[in-house]
Amino acid sequence: MKAKQWSLVVPFCMLPAFAQAEVEIYGRINAGFDSVKEIALKGQGQRINGVNDNTSRIGFRGKENLGNGLAAIWQVESRIEIDGSKERAWASRQSFIGLETAGYGVFKLGYLDNFGKESWMDDIDPIKVKAFENNFVRVTGERVKNAVSYYSPNWYGWELALTYGTSELDHKQMADAELKYPDNAQHTYDVGISYQYGPYLAAYEYTKFEGQNRQKKKPDLPVNAYNHRAQLGYDGDTVFWTVAYQQGKGVSTALYEDDAFRDVLSKHLGWDYKKDNPAKYREMSVASEYKLGKKMRLKAYVTKGWDLQTDQGTISDSGYLQYAAAVRYDLSKRTNLELAAGQWSFDTDHLDKANGVGFGIFHKF
């Protein structure tokens, strides 16, 4: 009996709170069917067919006007897997509370996107079928834990962003607690600056991961990893294009997290991802999108990764080339279809080319 009473009382008690605040529910439901020959050692590549979730998510956000040009803002966003492949934690995507000021910028506290993820720099990946996600955009630390950020107002086309993420434990506390490699054992610094003049765009981002311990075989040698990214682009009524270059050290892009590629690096090319000193990488990507009428868009990107470099020299044949193209058709403003195809090729002969085609259905709410 008590359980029934509470089930009726609680919603009515919550009504005043909802009446006082504006809460927006938003998200994306994305799914697709992919046929992909995955990255694999020579002669071992297999084609995998299946239904995949293409980064579906649901979020709640709100804003309260506090007067005198000040507003409270908040957001809780979570990843969802509509294909049933994984269970995700609540607030697994950008979630925060903050203050928005008139003429002074925005302050946030929480689990925050860095500048590259938050800004238009993320558009370097125009294809939304996840099987063809551009390797270039996936750099360790796209989101920062335990973070505080400041985004400036627009000053004659210029914008500045500063983000700092602090470890919950310093190195002495980690040693005392015998926690050698927790996920948050690092301090993150992220600085971004962008400029827009009409349809022309330019941006630069520097990210540093201080004390990031990726070398589990050498727990006393934390890595100070970093990444530089520069980008130019044009965003017109019918055409979008962007050119981006990044280089860094001790940070893993998506390709270098792939098991088959890492096996080749350690067994055939002479560099062990876990044991050796961090490698330097250089990557460049060109992406474009063309609107063909009111309902159709053509998309493409090409990404080149050059040979990795270590303190001992260049790791020959460790580069790659990745490219993909897609066509998108809008059924409505919120629902669209996308057909994509792509290929990954490698400088080393120890890996087969990976390729595939995919079809996706996307809906925003």
C-alpha positions in Angstrom: 0.0 0.0 0.0 2.8 2.4 0.8 4.5 1.8 -2.5 1.3 2.8 -4.3 0.9 5.9 -2.3 4.5 7.1 -3.0 4.1 6.4 -6.7 1.2 8.9 -6.8 2.6 11.5 -4.4 6.2 11.9 -5.8 5.1 13.1 -9.3 2.8 15.7 -7.8 5.5 16.9 -5.4 7.9 17.4 -8.4 5.4 19.5 -10.4 6.4 22.9 -8.8 10.1 22.2 -9.6 9.3 21.6 -13.2 7.1 24.6 -13.4 9.8 26.9 -12.2 12.6 25.7 -14.5 12.8 25.3 -18.3 14.1 21.9 -19.1 14.9 20.8 -22.6 15.1 17.1 -23.6 17.1 16.5 -26.7 19.1 13.8 -28.3 19.8 11.6 -31.3 18.8 8.1 -32.2 21.2 6.8 -34.8 21.6 3.2 -36.2 23.0 1.6 -39.2 23.9 -1.6 -41.0 27.6 -1.9 -41.8 29.7 -4.4 -43.8 33.3 -3.9 -42.9 36.5 -5.8 -43.5 38.3 -4.7 -40.3 42.0 -3.8 -39.8 43.9 -7.1 -39.5 47.2 -8.8 -40.0 48.1 -9.9 -43.6 45.7 -12.7 -44.7 43.6 -12.6 -41.5 41.0 -10.0 -42.4 37.4 -11.0 -42.1 34.3 -9.2 -43.2 31.8 -8.4 -40.4 28.2 -7.5 -41.1 25.9 -6.2 -38.5 23.6 -3.5 -37.0 25.5 -0.8 -35.1 24.6 2.2 -33.0 26.1 5.4 -34.5 26.6 7.4 -31.3 23.0 7.8 -30.1 22.6 10.0 -27.0 20.0 11.6 -24.8 20.4 14.8 -22.8 18.7 17.2 -20.5 19.6 20.9 -20.2 18.3 24.1 -18.8 18.9 27.7 -18.2 17.6 30.1 -15.5 17.8 33.9 -15.8 19.2 35.3 -12.6 19.0 38.9 -13.6 21.6 41.6 -14.3 22.9 39.7 -17.3 23.6 36.5 -15.4 22.1 33.0 -16.0 22.6 29.6 -14.6 23.1 26.8 -17.2 23.3 23.0 -16.8 23.4 19.9 -18.9 23.4 16.1 -18.3 24.0 14.1 -21.5 24.4 10.3 -21.7 25.4 7.9 -24.4 22.9 5.2 -25.3 23.4 2.0 -27.4 20.1 1.2 -29.2 21.7 -2.0 -30.6 22.1 -3.4 -27.1 25.8 -3.9 -27.4 26.9 -2.0 -24.2 25.5 -0.5 -21.0 26.5 3.1 -20.5 26.9 5.1 -17.3 24.7 8.1 -16.6 26.2 11.4 -17.6 28.8 9.6 -19.8 28.9 12.6 -22.2 29.4 16.3 -21.6 27.6 17.2 -18.3 28.1 20.4 -16.3 26.7 23.3 -14.3 27.8 26.8 -14.9 27.2 30.5 -15.3 26.6 32.5 -18.4 27.4 36.2 -18.2 26.4 39.0 -20.6 29.6 40.3 -22.2 32.0 38.3 -20.0 31.7 34.7 -21.2 30.7 31.3 -19.9 32.0 29.4 -16.9 31.4 25.6 -16.5 32.3 22.9 -14.0 31.9 19.2 -14.7 32.8 16.6 -17.3 33.6 18.8 -20.3 34.4 18.6 -24.0 37.7 20.2 -24.9 37.8 23.0 -27.4 38.2 20.7 -30.4 35.1 18.7 -29.5 33.1 21.8 -28.5 33.8 24.0 -31.5 33.4 23.6 -35.3 36.8 21.8 -35.4 34.8 18.6 -34.8 33.4 19.0 -38.3 36.6 17.5 -39.7 34.5 14.3 -39.5 31.5 14.9 -41.8 30.4 11.3 -42.1 28.2 10.1 -39.3 28.2 6.4 -40.0 30.4 5.3 -37.2 32.3 2.6 -39.1 33.9 5.4 -41.1 34.8 7.7 -38.2 37.8 9.8 -39.2 40.9 8.7 -37.3 42.0 12.3 -37.1 39.4 13.5 -34.7 39.8 10.8 -32.1 42.5 12.0 -29.8 42.8 10.9 -26.2 41.1 13.4 -23.9 38.3 14.8 -26.1 36.5 15.1 -22.8 38.1 16.3 -19.6 37.1 14.9 -16.1 37.0 17.0 -13.0 37.1 20.1 -15.2 36.5 23.8 -15.2 36.3 25.9 -18.4 36.0 29.5 -19.5 34.7 30.5 -23.0 35.0 34.1 -23.9 32.4 36.2 -25.7 32.9 36.9 -29.4 35.4 39.8 -29.8 35.1 41.0 -33.4 35.2 37.4 -34.6 37.7 36.1 -32.1 36.9 33.6 -29.3 39.1 32.1 -26.6 38.6 28.9 -24.6 40.4 27.7 -21.5 39.9 24.3 -19.9 41.6 22.7 -16.9 41.0 19.2 -15.6 42.5 18.1 -12.3 43.3 14.7 -11.1 41.5 13.7 -8.0 44.8 12.2 -6.6 48.3 13.5 -6.9 51.2 11.1 -7.5 52.1 10.8 -3.8 48.5 10.1 -2.9 48.4 7.5 -5.7 51.5 5.8 -4.3 50.2 5.8 -0.8 46.9 4.3 -2.0 48.8 1.8 -4.3 46.8 3.1 -7.2 49.4 3.2 -10.0 47.3 3.8 -13.1 43.8 5.2 -12.4 42.0 6.7 -15.4 42.1 10.1 -13.9 45.8 10.1 -12.9 46.6 13.3 -14.9 46.1 17.0 -15.2 44.8 18.3 -18.5 45.3 21.8 -19.9 43.4 22.8 -23.1 43.7 26.2 -24.9 41.7 27.0 -28.0 41.4 30.2 -30.1 39.2 30.7 -33.2 38.5 33.5 -35.7 35.6 33.8 -38.1 35.3 36.3 -40.9 32.1 35.8 -42.8 32.1 32.2 -44.0 35.9 31.8 -43.4 37.0 30.0 -40.3 40.4 29.5 -38.5 41.2 27.8 -35.2 44.1 26.5 -33.1 44.1 24.1 -30.1 46.8 23.0 -27.7 46.2 20.2 -25.3 48.6 18.9 -22.6 48.2 15.8 -20.5 50.5 16.2 -17.5 51.4 13.0 -15.7 49.4 10.7 -18.0 50.6 7.3 -17.1 50.1 5.1 -20.2 53.2 3.1 -19.6 52.0 0.4 -17.2 55.4 -1.4 -17.4 57.1 1.8 -16.1 54.8 3.2 -13.4 57.5 5.6 -12.2 57.7 7.3 -15.6 54.5 9.3 -16.3 54.1 10.8 -19.7 53.6 14.4 -20.4 51.6 14.0 -23.6 50.5 16.9 -25.8 48.7 17.6 -29.1 48.7 20.6 -31.4 45.9 21.1 -34.0 45.5 23.9 -36.5 42.5 24.2 -38.9 41.2 26.4 -41.7 37.8 26.2 -43.4 35.0 27.7 -45.3 31.3 27.3 -44.4 29.1 28.7 -47.1 25.4 28.2 -48.1 26.1 25.2 -50.3 29.8 24.3 -49.7 31.8 23.4 -46.6 35.4 22.5 -46.6 38.2 22.3 -44.0 41.8 21.5 -43.8 43.4 20.4 -40.5 46.9 19.4 -39.3 47.8 18.0 -36.0 50.9 16.7 -34.3 51.7 15.5 -30.8 53.5 13.0 -28.6 52.3 10.3 -26.2 48.6 10.7 -27.2 46.7 7.9 -29.0 44.5 8.5 -31.9 42.0 5.9 -32.9 44.3 3.9 -35.2 47.0 3.5 -32.7 44.5 2.0 -30.2 43.7 -0.8 -32.8 45.0 -4.1 -31.6 46.1 -5.3 -35.0 48.0 -2.1 -35.8 49.7 -2.2 -32.4 50.7 -5.8 -32.9 52.5 -4.8 -36.1 54.2 -1.9 -34.4 55.6 -4.1 -31.7 56.3 -7.3 -33.6 57.4 -6.1 -37.0 58.2 -2.3 -36.8 60.1 -2.2 -33.5 58.0 -0.1 -31.3 56.0 -1.3 -28.3 53.0 0.9 -27.5 53.1 0.0 -23.7 56.8 -0.4 -23.0 58.7 2.1 -25.1 59.0 5.9 -24.9 56.1 7.8 -26.4 56.1 8.2 -30.2 55.5 11.5 -32.1 52.8 11.5 -34.8 51.8 13.9 -37.6 48.4 13.8 -39.3 46.5 15.9 -41.9 42.9 15.7 -43.0 40.9 17.4 -45.7 37.1 17.2 -45.5 34.3 18.6 -47.6 30.5 18.7 -47.8 28.4 19.9 -50.8 24.6 20.6 -50.6 22.9 19.3 -53.7 19.5 20.9 -53.7 17.5 21.1 -50.5 17.6 17.5 -49.4 20.8 15.9 -50.6 24.4 16.3 -49.4 27.7 14.8 -50.7 30.5 14.3 -48.1 34.1 13.2 -48.3 37.4 13.2 -46.4 40.9 12.1 -46.8 43.3 11.7 -43.9 47.1 11.0 -44.1 49.2 9.9 -41.2 53.0 10.0 -41.6 55.6 7.6 -40.0 55.8 7.7 -36.2 58.9 9.1 -34.7 60.7 8.1 -31.4 63.8 9.2 -29.6 65.6 6.4 -31.5 64.4 7.7 -34.9 61.6 7.2 -37.5 59.5 4.0 -37.4 59.5 3.2 -41.1 56.2 2.0 -42.7 54.1 3.1 -39.8 52.0 5.6 -41.8 48.5 5.2 -43.2 45.9 6.7 -45.6 42.2 6.8 -44.7 39.4 8.1 -47.0 35.6 7.9 -47.1 32.7 9.3 -49.0 29.0 9.5 -48.3 25.7 10.8 -49.6 23.0 12.1 -47.2 19.3 12.5 -47.9 17.1 14.5 -45.7 13.6 13.0 -45.2 12.8 16.0 -42.9 14.6 18.5 -40.8 15.1 15.9 -38.1 15.4 12.6 -40.0 17.9 11.7 -42.6 19.6 8.7 -44.4 23.3 8.3 -45.1 25.1 5.8 -47.3 28.9 5.7 -46.9 31.9 3.8 -48.1 35.6 4.0 -47.1 39.0 2.4 -47.1 42.1 2.3 -44.8 45.5 1.5 -46.3 48.8 1.1 -44.6 52.4 1.7 -45.5 53.4 -1.6 -44.0 53.0 -4.9 -45.9 52.0 -6.7 -42.6 48.5 -5.3 -42.7 45.7 -5.9 -45.1 43.7 -2.9 -46.4 40.4 -2.4 -44.5 37.3 -1.3 -46.3 33.5 -1.3 -46.0 30.1 0.2 -46.8 27.5 1.3 -44.4 23.9 2.6 -44.3 22.6 4.8 -41.4 19.2 6.2 -40.3 19.5 9.3 -38.1 16.8 11.2 -36.1 17.2 14.2 -33.9 14.8 15.3 -31.1 
